[in-house]
Amino acid sequence: VMLQYLNPVQELDFSAKGLAHVDAIMIARLLEADTSVTCVNALGNELTENGALALVRAADARRGQIKTLCGIAPETTTLDFPGSSRACEIILLAYDLKVSGSLTSVDLRGSVISDTGAEHLAGALRVNVSLVSLPALIVLGLGGSQIGDHRATAIGQALASNGALKLEILQLDVNRIGDQGATVIGHYLTSNGAMKLKWLELNNNQIADAGATAIGQALASN
């Protein structure tokens, strides 16, 4: 509560401070009340997914004024964040992907991507391209991230819906994607958003004949 009486600041670094869910709620309230803050770093804590969602809702309410929840500089082009064991951080990173105008490569391989995290990543990939420069995104690494059919479907549908994307490399290897998810990825491969795609990794999944057929037919028609 006392934070509202401090001198206005633009950047708040809460990274690796041992913060928990209740702290995230307090920070969210601060972001709603203090319009001078534009950059936040909340990575390296134990916020829980609900805590991360509270921060994202507060940032969204500021309508683009919050440029980052992960301490990412505006000119950053590469986001290398492999092996995150905190599903809540994927939600924060998805927010940064949504508002970034410079990211060309996002590497989340080996991270824990939950259903909620996948939905937020999908939302970032689907976002209105007139608001941000997501077409700059070239590399998306999601290998080994516990992605099953439901999560692959959300991501695949988002990729297919954004025809302005210029993705060249998509890594979805070492996951739990089955025929359902593979079919959606196949649909993406036939969309305008896959026109620039040069490299697709789907090895070490659970794709059977139906999914392999869908992928094969999509590649043949592209």
N, C-alpha and C positions, 0 to 999 in steps of 0.2 A: 504493500500500500504506500509506503514511503517513497517508492521510486518515482511517483508522479511529481514529487517536489524537487527532484534533481534538475540540474541544468539540461536543456535539450541535447540529445546526442543522436547521431545518425546510425551508428554501428553498435551492436551489442554482441559480445562474444561470450556465449554460455557453453562453449565446447568442453567436453570432458570434465564437467564440474560435478558429476555424480547426481545429476538432477533426475527426479522421478516424475510420475504422472501429475501430482499436485503442483509441482513447480511449473510444468508445461501450461497448466491452466492459468496460473498467475501471470506467466509471460504472455499468454494469449490476451489476457485482459489488459496488460500493459500496451501491447501492440494496438489494441482497439482504441485506447485512450490517448496514447502519445503519437501524434501524427508526424513527429520529427524523425522517428526511427524508420530507416529504409533497408538496413542490412542486419541480418541475424545469423548467428552460427549456433545451432542447437545439436550438432552431431556429437557422438561419443558419450551419450547419456543413456539412461534407462527410462525413457519417457512413456513407453507403451504405445500401441497404435492409437488408442483414444487420445492420448496426450499429443501425439503428432497431428492427428486430425483437428484438434483444437487450435493448434498453431496455424495449420493450413486455412481453416475457416476464418481466423482472425486476419491472416494475410490477404485472403480473397476479398474480405470486406473492405480492405483498403484500396481495392480496384487498381492493382498494378503498382502501387507505391512501394510495396515491399519487394525488393529485387532479388533477395535470396534468403532462404532459411538455413542454408548450409555454409555460409561464409564464402560463397563463390564470387570471385571478382567479375565485374561486368564483361571484361574482355576475354575471359576464359573460353578456350575452344575445346579443350579435352577434359572430360570428367572420368577419371580412373578411380573407381571405388569397388574393386573386386573383393569378394569374401566377407561382406558385412553380415554379421550374425544377428543383427537387429532389424527385424521386419519393419519397425517404426521408421527407420531411417530411409527406407525406400520411398515412403510417403513424402518425406521432406525433400528427397532428391527429385521426385516426380514433380513437385511444385517448382523447383528450380528449372527443370527441363521445360516446364510449361511457360515460364516467363522469360527464359533466356533468349537472347537474340544472337548468340555467338557460338553456342555449342555445336561442334561438328562430330564429336566422338563421345559416346557414353558407354563405359565398360562397367557392368554390374555382375560379371561372371562370378559364380560361386557364392552369390549373396542369397539371403533368405527372402524370397518374394512371396508374400501371402496373397490371398484372394483380394484383400483390400489394397495391397500394394500394386497388384497387377491392374486393378481397376483405375488407380490413380495414374499409373504409367500410361494406360490406354487413354485416359482423359488428356494427358499431356500430348500424346501423339495425334490425338484427334482434334486438338484445339484449333480455333479459327486462325488460319495463317495470315490474316490481315492484321492480327494483333501482335504476333511474334514472328521471328524468322526461323521457325522450325524447318523449313525446306533446306536449311544449311546442314541439318543432321545427315551424316554420311555413314557412320558406324554405330551399330547398336549391339552390344554384347550382353546376352542374357543366358549364356551357357551355364549349366550346373546350378540353376537357381530355383530348383524345386517347382518348376512350371509343369502343371498337368493340363488336361484338356480345357478345363474351365478358364484357367489363366491364359492359355495359348489362344483360346477363342476371343477373349477380351482384347488381347494385344493384336491378334491378326485382323480382327474387324476394324480396330482403330487405324491400323496401317493401311488397310484397303480403302477406308473412308477419306483419307487425306491424299488426294491425287497430286498435291504440290510437293510431297516429300521426294527427296532425291537420294534415298538410302542406297548405298552401294554394298554394304556388308551387314548381314544379319546372322547372329550366332545364337542358335537355340539348342545346341547340342547338350548331351548329358542331362536330360530332363525326363519328365514322365509323360510326354506328349503321345497320345494315341491317335486312332483314326479320326476322331471328331476334331481334335485340334489340327491335325495334318490337313484335313479337308478345308478348314478355314484358312490355313496358311496357303493352301493351293489357290483359294479364291483371291487372296492378296496378290499372289504371283501373276495373276491375269489382270490386275488393276493398274491404273496409271501410276500409282505410287511405287510400283516395282519396276518401272521402265529402266531405271539406272542400276538395278541390283545386279552385282557381278559375283557375289559370293554368299552362299547360303549353307549353314551348318545345321544339320538335323540328325547327325549320327548319335547313336546310344540313347535312343528314345524307345517308346513302346508302339511304334508304328507298324501295323500289319498290312495285309494286302490292299485293303480298301483305301487306307491313307496313302500308301505308296503309289497307288494308281492315280489318286487325286493330284498328288505332287507331280507325278510323271506327265500326266495330261496337261497340267498347267505349264510346265516347262516346255513341253512340245509346242504349245500354242503361243508361247511368248516370243 
